[in-house]
Amino acid sequence: MNLVSARCFRGIGLLGGTFDPIHNGHLAIAHAARSALNLAWVDFLLAPNPWQKNVVTSTSVRAAMIQEAIKGEAGLRLNLSEVFRKGLTYTIDTLQVLRSEVDSSTPIVLIMGMDQWVNLTTWRNWRSLTNYASLAVFNRGDEDIIAPDELSDWAAEKIVPASRINSSACGSISFFRMPRHDASSTAIRAMLAQPRRLDNAIKLEQWLPYGVASYIHSHGLYGLQY
């Protein structure tokens, strides 16, 4: 039997963020996670008003850019669960709601970067996250996994291979590696606000999905100078 066909793709991955704007680095994370974790879907969980970040464009604009980015991308979806909740958004609240909305046996996997992982103890009710979902931490390139002792001790008995994280509905923690991608929403916004330069134009072409770049230009977003 072909090994690829033998894989069991099930469960929902959640990749949260402001996506201001979404870029090819985000798409690379989603595809790497879906492959490494054997997920049926990876949802871009749009955060309208996260307590740890400021946003530049409106929620509707960022949602539209995500829709442009995932056209024709198998297994990727836009998730607006947090958009319709008033006030500040906390991940623990989102996971509680999503868990109540899906079958109890459906795996839910929260996908996060190493920077989020090492700061997880600052999140609201962080120890309860695995009551509703599993956690998958991606490591870009040669990033070191250096976590607080409190976090490491809590995670130790929950760690499973990435390919097995979809074997349970929640409660597990996995780590997976992916190639480094230099795209950055902050850098993209800065480049768009500058007069046109060839080096910036080349980077933007590499970093932005075509549909997103077209949307930004047609709507004159981020102080576009050209």
C-alpha positions, 0 to 999 in steps of 0.5 A, a space after each residue: 500500500 502507498 504510504 501517502 494513501 495509508 495516512 489518516 488525515 483527520 482533525 482541525 488545526 487552528 493557526 491564529 493571528 492578525 494576518 495583517 497582511 497574510 503572506 506566503 510564510 503563513 501559508 507555508 506554516 499551514 501546509 507544513 502543519 497539515 502534512 506533519 500533523 496529518 490534519 484534514 483542515 488547517 483554519 486561519 483563526 482570525 484574531 480581530 482584537 488580540 490583547 497582545 497585538 495592535 492591528 492596522 487594517 479592519 477585520 473585514 479587510 484582513 478576512 478578505 485578504 485571507 480568502 484571497 490567499 487560500 483560493 485553490 489551497 486544499 485543506 485551508 479555511 478561514 475561521 471567523 469564530 473570534 470575530 463575532 465575540 465581543 471584547 478582547 479575545 483569549 485563546 482559552 475561550 475560543 477553544 472552549 467554544 470550538 470544542 462545544 461545536 464539534 464532535 467530542 472525538 474530533 481532534 482540535 490542534 492549536 498550532 503555534 510558533 516557538 516564540 509563542 510556546 516559550 511565552 505560553 505561561 503568560 496566556 490566560 489559563 494556559 494549563 487548561 488549553 489541553 483540556 480542549 485541544 492539543 498543541 503543535 509547536 513548529 520550529 523554523 530552521 535551527 531555533 532552539 526549544 528553550 522553555 521555562 521549567 514550569 512549562 517543560 514539566 507540565 508538557 513532559 507527559 503530554 508529548 507525542 510524535 507529530 504524526 500521532 497528534 490527531 489520534 486523540 481529540 485533545 491533551 497532546 503536545 507535539 513539535 515539528 520542524 519546517 523550513 525557515 521563511 523570511 516573510 514578515 507582516 511588519 516588514 511587508 507593511 514597512 516596504 509598502 509604505 516606502 517609495 518603490 524600490 526594486 529590492 523591495 518589489 522582488 521581496 513583496 512578489 516572493 512574500 505575498 500571494 498574488 491575490 493578496 498583493 492585488 487586493 492591497 494595491 486595489 485598495 491602497 492599503 498600508 500607506 501604499 506609495 506606488 
